[in-house]
Amino acid sequence: MHQRRIPEWLRHAPAPSVRGFALLAGAEAMARGILISVFPLEMYTALQDASLVSEVYFMVGLLSLVVGLMVPFIGRFVARRWIYVAGALMFAGGALLAILGGGAAMIAALALITSATVTTFVCFNAYVLDYVAKADLGRCETSRMFYSALGWTIGPFLGVVLLGWWRPLPFVIAALASGLMLAVFLYMRLGNGRLITKSHRAPANPLAFLPRFLSQRRLVAGWLFAVIRSCGWWIYIVYLPIFALERGFGEELGGLMLSFSNGMLFLTPFMLRWMQQRGIRHAVRVGFLLAGGLFFLAAALSGLPWVTVLALASASFFLILLDVSGGLPFLLAVKPSERTEMSAIYASYRDVSGILTPGVSWLVLLVAPMPGIFAVGGLALLGAWGLARKLHPRLGRARVALEPLSGVAVSSPGSGAGLAS
């Protein structure tokens, strides 16, 4: 009799929806967006050397890669919901640690926040694979970016402005926003996700599933798309503000340009509609081709700093197009029984790009000025354009069901015939 007095939503939590995941991503965008333009400036201010900043980002990227690959292994002993909670708390702790300032505190804060980001990202992808239907993957990715648009648009410029008003303020706001992200997660009651299959014997180490990944060419290609796209964003986020400082434009320009670029996230519904009309393969190839060409233009015309800035800002539009389309090849290829492991593999693109970009940039700066980094980034993007020609022209198109739908019901979102961001 007492059960009748318990609200239905408490007894039976509603199934997580595309909108719910979009709200969770929006809360994360508020936390990360306000710091994304602040950290490169603070690191450069503390270390006073672009090459040394690259070294730090390289080492932090190595740490983040290890953390991301360890998440599935830890998940065999700790419930997934507690891993996500720990990630959110790590983010808040890193933001508060950055208030102390100085080289050591900023490096430690960056390491903590980067590790927290990859931890929550692995869990988020695994939840999406559990609860979002395969046919809704494109809509989920677009909704995620649309709901994140406000945080990514306002955050970068606001963070730089608040940094000038009172240095601790952007870090305090980021800590509060990470608390909001945690509150949204707990309200959604995602639990530990759905269990499709249970292995009788756990892998001996967190790298045991890498051979399975490497044996699937579609997964490898999709992961490479994500890595190269992320390298483009790394160059834009880290090295454009430093380029602006070196050319005497001031600290605000980098944050302003990043906010402008992220404002184009509001166009993602139109990009999705265009992609659905033209196909994933066409969208991926257009994105890589034009982004790579504009990166080369930015390097070639670096003697005109404003042209370089505008060329990179234009390239960011096509990087956003790749955010919409570039991850779908991977997500469409993942099998339901490999969701958690392949989510960790996919999430590693952030860390690998976080290692490659500062590592290669560090080497480039030994022999060339900073525009050389833009040229190398353009070369990588054009290489991905060439690789994308092997994608199937009908990738992601709905199939006419001429057979029982039993196989469709178990497919999971987050990795598939191609790749998703």
C-alpha positions as CSV (number, residue, x, y, z in Angstrom):
1,M,0.0,0.0,0.0
2,H,2.9,2.3,0.7
3,Q,4.1,1.9,-2.9
4,R,1.1,3.8,-4.2
5,R,2.2,6.9,-2.4
6,I,5.7,6.8,-4.1
7,P,5.8,9.0,-7.2
8,E,6.0,7.0,-10.4
9,W,9.2,8.9,-11.5
10,L,10.9,7.7,-8.3
11,R,9.9,4.1,-8.6
12,H,10.7,3.9,-12.3
13,A,13.2,6.4,-13.6
14,P,12.3,7.6,-17.2
15,A,14.5,6.3,-19.9
16,P,17.2,8.8,-20.7
17,S,16.4,10.7,-23.9
18,V,18.4,12.6,-26.5
19,R,17.4,15.8,-24.9
20,G,18.6,14.6,-21.5
21,F,22.0,13.8,-22.9
22,A,22.1,17.2,-24.6
23,L,21.3,18.9,-21.3
24,L,24.2,17.0,-19.6
25,A,26.5,18.1,-22.5
26,G,25.3,21.7,-22.1
27,A,26.3,21.7,-18.4
28,E,29.7,20.4,-19.2
29,A,30.1,23.1,-21.9
30,M,29.6,25.7,-19.3
31,A,32.4,24.3,-17.1
32,R,34.9,23.8,-19.9
33,G,34.0,26.7,-22.1
34,I,34.9,29.4,-19.6
35,L,38.4,27.9,-19.1
36,I,39.3,26.9,-22.7
37,S,40.7,30.3,-23.6
38,V,42.0,31.0,-20.1
39,F,44.4,28.1,-19.7
40,P,46.6,28.8,-22.7
41,L,47.0,32.4,-21.6
42,E,47.7,31.5,-18.0
43,M,50.2,28.8,-19.0
44,Y,52.0,31.2,-21.3
45,T,52.0,33.9,-18.7
46,A,53.4,31.5,-16.1
47,L,56.0,29.9,-18.3
48,Q,56.8,32.7,-20.8
49,D,57.7,30.3,-23.6
50,A,55.5,28.8,-26.3
51,S,57.8,25.8,-26.7
52,L,57.6,25.1,-22.9
53,V,53.8,25.4,-23.1
54,S,53.9,22.7,-25.8
55,E,56.0,20.5,-23.6
56,V,53.5,20.8,-20.7
57,Y,50.5,20.0,-23.0
58,F,52.4,17.1,-24.4
59,M,53.1,15.5,-20.9
60,V,49.5,16.2,-19.8
61,G,48.2,14.5,-23.0
62,L,50.2,11.4,-22.1
63,L,48.7,11.3,-18.7
64,S,45.2,11.8,-20.0
65,L,45.7,9.0,-22.5
66,V,46.6,6.6,-19.8
67,V,43.6,7.7,-17.7
68,G,41.2,7.3,-20.5
69,L,42.4,3.7,-21.3
70,M,42.2,2.8,-17.7
71,V,38.5,3.8,-17.3
72,P,37.1,0.5,-18.6
73,F,39.5,-1.5,-16.4
74,I,38.5,0.6,-13.3
75,G,34.9,0.1,-14.4
76,R,35.2,-3.6,-13.6
77,F,35.7,-2.8,-9.9
78,V,33.9,0.6,-9.6
79,A,30.4,1.3,-10.8
80,R,30.2,3.6,-13.8
81,R,28.1,6.2,-12.1
82,W,30.8,6.6,-9.4
83,I,33.5,7.0,-12.0
84,Y,31.5,9.8,-13.6
85,V,30.9,11.4,-10.2
86,A,34.7,11.2,-9.5
87,G,35.4,12.9,-12.8
88,A,33.0,15.8,-12.1
89,L,34.6,16.3,-8.6
90,M,38.1,16.2,-10.2
91,F,37.1,18.9,-12.6
92,A,35.9,21.1,-9.7
93,G,39.1,20.4,-7.8
94,G,41.3,21.3,-10.7
95,A,39.4,24.6,-11.3
96,L,39.9,25.5,-7.6
97,L,43.5,24.5,-7.7
98,A,44.2,26.9,-10.6
99,I,43.2,29.8,-8.4
100,L,46.6,29.5,-6.6
101,G,48.4,30.5,-9.8
102,G,52.0,29.9,-10.6
103,G,53.6,27.4,-12.9
104,A,53.3,24.3,-10.7
105,A,49.7,24.9,-9.7
106,M,48.6,25.6,-13.3
107,I,50.3,22.5,-14.6
108,A,48.7,20.4,-11.8
109,A,45.3,22.0,-12.4
110,L,45.5,21.4,-16.2
111,A,46.4,17.7,-15.6
112,L,43.5,17.3,-13.2
113,I,41.0,18.9,-15.4
114,T,42.2,17.1,-18.5
115,S,42.0,13.7,-16.7
116,A,38.5,14.6,-15.5
117,T,37.3,15.5,-19.0
118,V,38.4,12.2,-20.5
119,T,36.9,10.2,-17.6
120,T,33.5,11.8,-17.9
121,F,33.7,11.6,-21.7
122,V,34.3,7.8,-21.7
123,C,31.3,7.4,-19.4
124,F,29.1,9.8,-21.4
125,N,29.8,7.9,-24.7
126,A,29.1,4.5,-23.0
127,Y,25.7,5.9,-21.7
128,V,24.9,7.2,-25.2
129,L,25.6,3.8,-26.7
130,D,23.3,2.2,-24.1
131,Y,20.3,4.5,-24.3
132,V,20.2,6.2,-27.8
133,A,19.0,4.2,-30.8
134,K,21.4,3.8,-33.7
135,A,19.1,5.7,-36.0
136,D,19.1,8.7,-33.6
137,L,22.9,9.0,-33.4
138,G,23.1,12.0,-35.8
139,R,20.3,13.8,-34.0
140,C,21.9,13.1,-30.6
141,E,25.3,14.5,-31.8
142,T,23.6,17.6,-33.2
143,S,21.4,18.2,-30.1
144,R,24.5,17.8,-27.9
145,M,26.3,20.5,-29.8
146,F,23.3,22.8,-30.0
147,Y,22.7,22.7,-26.3
148,S,26.4,23.2,-25.7
149,A,26.5,26.2,-28.1
150,L,25.7,28.8,-25.4
151,G,28.5,27.7,-23.0
152,W,31.0,27.4,-25.8
153,T,30.0,30.7,-27.4
154,I,29.9,32.9,-24.3
155,G,32.5,31.0,-22.2
156,P,35.8,31.6,-24.0
157,F,35.5,35.4,-24.3
158,L,33.8,35.8,-20.9
159,G,36.6,33.8,-19.3
160,V,39.2,36.2,-20.6
161,V,37.2,39.2,-19.6
162,L,36.6,37.9,-16.1
163,L,40.3,37.0,-15.8
164,G,41.1,40.7,-16.3
165,W,38.5,41.7,-13.7
166,W,39.4,39.3,-10.9
167,R,41.7,36.4,-11.7
168,P,40.0,33.7,-9.6
169,L,36.6,34.4,-11.0
170,P,36.6,32.2,-14.1
171,F,37.9,29.3,-12.1
172,V,35.2,29.7,-9.4
173,I,32.5,29.8,-12.1
174,A,34.0,26.6,-13.7
175,A,33.9,24.8,-10.4
176,L,30.2,25.8,-9.9
177,A,29.4,24.7,-13.4
178,S,31.0,21.3,-12.8
179,G,28.7,21.0,-9.8
180,L,25.7,21.7,-12.0
181,M,26.9,19.0,-14.4
182,L,27.0,16.5,-11.5
183,A,23.5,17.6,-10.4
184,V,22.1,17.0,-13.9
185,F,23.8,13.6,-14.1
186,L,22.4,12.5,-10.7
187,Y,18.9,13.8,-11.7
188,M,19.0,11.7,-14.9
189,R,19.6,8.5,-12.8
190,L,21.7,6.8,-15.5
191,G,23.0,4.2,-13.1
192,N,25.6,1.9,-14.6
193,G,24.1,1.6,-18.0
194,R,22.6,-1.5,-19.7
195,L,24.5,-4.8,-19.6
196,I,24.2,-6.5,-23.0
197,T,26.8,-9.3,-22.5
198,K,29.0,-10.2,-19.6
199,S,32.4,-11.7,-20.3
200,H,33.3,-14.8,-18.2
201,R,36.9,-13.8,-18.0
202,A,38.0,-10.1,-17.7
203,P,41.0,-9.0,-19.9
204,A,44.3,-9.0,-18.0
205,N,45.0,-5.4,-18.7
206,P,43.2,-2.3,-20.1
207,L,45.0,-2.6,-23.5
208,A,43.7,-6.2,-24.1
209,F,40.9,-4.9,-26.4
210,L,43.3,-3.0,-28.7
211,P,43.9,-5.9,-31.1
212,R,40.1,-6.1,-31.7
213,F,40.0,-2.4,-32.5
214,L,43.0,-2.6,-34.8
215,S,41.4,-5.5,-36.7
216,Q,38.4,-3.3,-37.8
217,R,39.4,-0.9,-40.5
218,R,36.3,1.2,-40.2
219,L,36.9,1.8,-36.5
220,V,40.5,2.7,-37.2
221,A,39.6,5.1,-40.0
222,G,36.9,6.7,-37.9
223,W,39.2,7.2,-35.0
224,L,41.8,8.8,-37.2
225,F,39.2,11.3,-38.4
226,A,38.5,12.2,-34.8
227,V,42.2,12.6,-34.0
228,I,42.9,14.8,-36.9
229,R,39.8,17.0,-36.4
230,S,40.8,17.4,-32.8
231,C,44.3,18.4,-33.7
232,G,42.8,21.1,-35.8
233,W,40.9,22.4,-32.8
234,W,44.0,22.1,-30.6
235,I,45.9,24.4,-33.0
236,Y,43.1,26.8,-33.1
237,I,42.5,26.9,-29.3
238,V,46.1,26.9,-28.1
239,Y,48.2,28.5,-30.7
240,L,45.9,31.2,-32.2
241,P,45.8,33.1,-28.8
242,I,49.6,32.8,-28.5
243,F,50.0,34.0,-32.2
244,A,47.7,37.0,-31.4
245,L,49.7,37.9,-28.3
246,E,53.0,37.7,-30.3
247,R,51.5,40.0,-32.9
248,G,50.4,42.5,-30.4
249,F,46.6,41.9,-30.6
250,G,46.1,41.5,-26.9
251,E,44.7,38.7,-24.8
252,E,41.1,39.3,-25.7
253,L,41.4,38.4,-29.4
254,G,41.9,34.7,-28.8
255,G,38.9,34.4,-26.6
256,L,36.8,36.5,-28.9
257,M,37.6,34.4,-32.0
258,L,36.9,31.2,-30.1
259,S,33.6,32.5,-28.9
260,F,32.8,33.6,-32.5
261,S,33.6,30.2,-33.8
262,N,31.7,28.4,-31.1
263,G,28.7,30.6,-31.9
264,M,28.4,28.7,-35.1
265,L,27.3,25.7,-33.1
266,F,23.9,27.2,-33.4
267,L,24.0,26.3,-37.1
268,T,24.5,22.6,-36.4
269,P,20.8,21.8,-37.0
270,F,21.2,23.2,-40.5
271,M,24.4,21.3,-41.0
272,L,22.7,18.1,-40.0
273,R,19.9,18.7,-42.5
274,W,22.5,19.4,-45.2
275,M,24.5,16.3,-44.2
276,Q,21.3,14.2,-44.4
277,Q,20.7,15.4,-47.9
278,R,24.3,14.9,-49.2
279,G,25.5,12.0,-47.1
280,I,28.1,11.5,-44.3
281,R,30.9,10.8,-46.7
282,H,30.4,14.0,-48.7
283,A,30.1,16.1,-45.5
284,V,33.3,14.6,-44.0
285,R,35.3,15.2,-47.2
286,V,34.1,18.8,-47.6
287,G,34.9,19.5,-44.0
288,F,38.5,18.2,-44.2
289,L,39.2,19.7,-47.6
290,L,38.2,23.3,-46.8
291,A,39.5,23.3,-43.3
292,G,42.9,22.1,-44.5
293,G,43.0,24.6,-47.3
294,L,42.2,27.5,-44.9
295,F,44.9,26.3,-42.5
296,F,47.4,26.5,-45.4
297,L,46.2,29.9,-46.3
298,A,46.7,31.1,-42.7
299,A,50.3,29.9,-42.8
300,A,51.1,31.3,-46.2
301,L,49.7,34.8,-45.4
302,S,51.1,35.0,-41.8
303,G,52.8,38.3,-42.8
304,L,49.3,39.7,-42.7
305,P,48.2,38.7,-39.2
306,W,44.6,39.7,-39.6
307,V,44.3,37.5,-42.7
308,T,45.8,34.6,-40.7
309,V,43.2,35.1,-37.9
310,L,40.3,35.4,-40.3
311,A,41.5,32.3,-42.3
312,L,41.6,30.2,-39.1
313,A,38.2,31.5,-38.0
314,S,36.8,30.5,-41.3
315,A,38.4,27.1,-41.0
316,S,36.7,26.6,-37.6
317,F,33.3,26.6,-39.4
318,F,34.4,23.4,-41.3
319,L,35.8,22.0,-38.1
320,I,32.3,22.3,-36.6
321,L,30.9,20.6,-39.7
322,L,33.3,17.8,-38.9
323,D,32.1,17.8,-35.3
324,V,28.6,17.0,-36.7
325,S,29.7,14.4,-39.2
326,G,33.2,13.3,-38.5
327,G,32.5,11.0,-35.5
328,L,29.6,9.1,-37.1
329,P,31.8,6.6,-39.1
330,F,33.3,5.3,-35.8
331,L,30.0,5.3,-33.8
332,L,28.1,3.5,-36.5
333,A,30.6,0.6,-36.5
334,V,30.8,-0.3,-32.8
335,K,29.2,-3.6,-31.7
336,P,26.9,-3.6,-28.6
337,S,29.1,-6.1,-26.8
338,E,32.1,-3.7,-27.1
339,R,30.5,-0.5,-26.0
340,T,32.5,0.4,-22.9
341,E,35.9,-0.7,-24.4
342,M,35.3,1.1,-27.7
343,S,34.1,4.2,-25.9
344,A,37.4,4.3,-24.2
345,I,39.2,3.8,-27.5
346,Y,37.2,6.5,-29.1
347,A,37.7,8.9,-26.2
348,S,41.4,8.5,-26.6
349,Y,41.3,10.7,-29.7
350,R,41.3,13.7,-27.4
351,D,44.4,12.5,-25.6
352,V,46.3,11.4,-28.7
353,S,45.6,14.7,-30.4
354,G,46.6,16.4,-27.1
355,I,49.9,14.5,-27.4
356,L,50.5,14.8,-31.1
357,T,49.7,18.5,-31.5
358,P,52.0,20.0,-28.8
359,G,54.6,17.3,-29.6
360,V,54.7,18.1,-33.3
361,S,54.4,21.8,-32.6
362,W,57.3,21.7,-30.2
363,L,59.4,20.2,-33.0
364,V,58.1,22.7,-35.6
365,L,59.0,25.6,-33.3
366,L,62.6,24.4,-33.2
367,V,63.0,25.0,-36.9
368,A,60.2,27.4,-38.0
369,P,58.0,30.2,-36.6
370,M,54.5,29.5,-35.4
371,P,52.8,29.7,-38.8
372,G,54.6,26.4,-39.5
373,I,52.2,24.8,-37.0
374,F,49.3,26.0,-39.1
375,A,50.8,24.5,-42.2
376,V,51.4,21.1,-40.6
377,G,47.8,21.2,-39.3
378,G,46.6,21.9,-42.9
379,L,48.6,18.9,-44.2
380,A,47.0,16.6,-41.7
381,L,43.5,17.8,-42.5
382,L,44.1,17.2,-46.2
383,G,45.4,13.8,-45.4
384,A,42.1,12.9,-43.7
385,W,40.3,14.2,-46.8
386,G,42.2,11.7,-48.9
387,L,41.4,8.9,-46.4
388,A,37.7,9.8,-46.3
389,R,37.3,8.9,-50.0
390,K,37.2,5.2,-48.9
391,L,34.0,5.7,-46.9
392,H,30.9,4.1,-48.4
393,P,28.8,6.7,-50.3
394,R,25.6,5.5,-48.5
395,L,27.2,5.5,-45.0
396,G,24.5,6.4,-42.4
397,R,21.6,6.2,-44.9
398,A,18.5,4.4,-43.7
399,R,18.1,0.9,-45.1
400,V,14.9,-0.7,-46.3
401,A,14.2,-3.5,-44.0
402,L,13.5,-6.7,-46.0
403,E,14.3,-9.0,-43.2
404,P,13.5,-9.3,-39.5
405,L,14.6,-6.4,-37.4
406,S,16.2,-8.4,-34.6
407,G,19.7,-7.3,-35.6
408,V,18.7,-3.6,-35.6
409,A,17.3,-3.6,-32.1
410,V,20.6,-4.4,-30.4
411,S,22.9,-2.0,-32.3
412,S,24.2,0.7,-30.1
413,P,24.8,4.4,-30.6
414,G,28.2,5.9,-30.4
415,S,30.2,4.1,-33.0
416,G,29.3,2.5,-36.2
417,A,29.8,2.5,-39.8
418,G,31.9,5.6,-39.6
419,L,32.7,7.9,-36.7
420,A,31.2,10.4,-34.3
421,S,32.5,13.2,-32.2
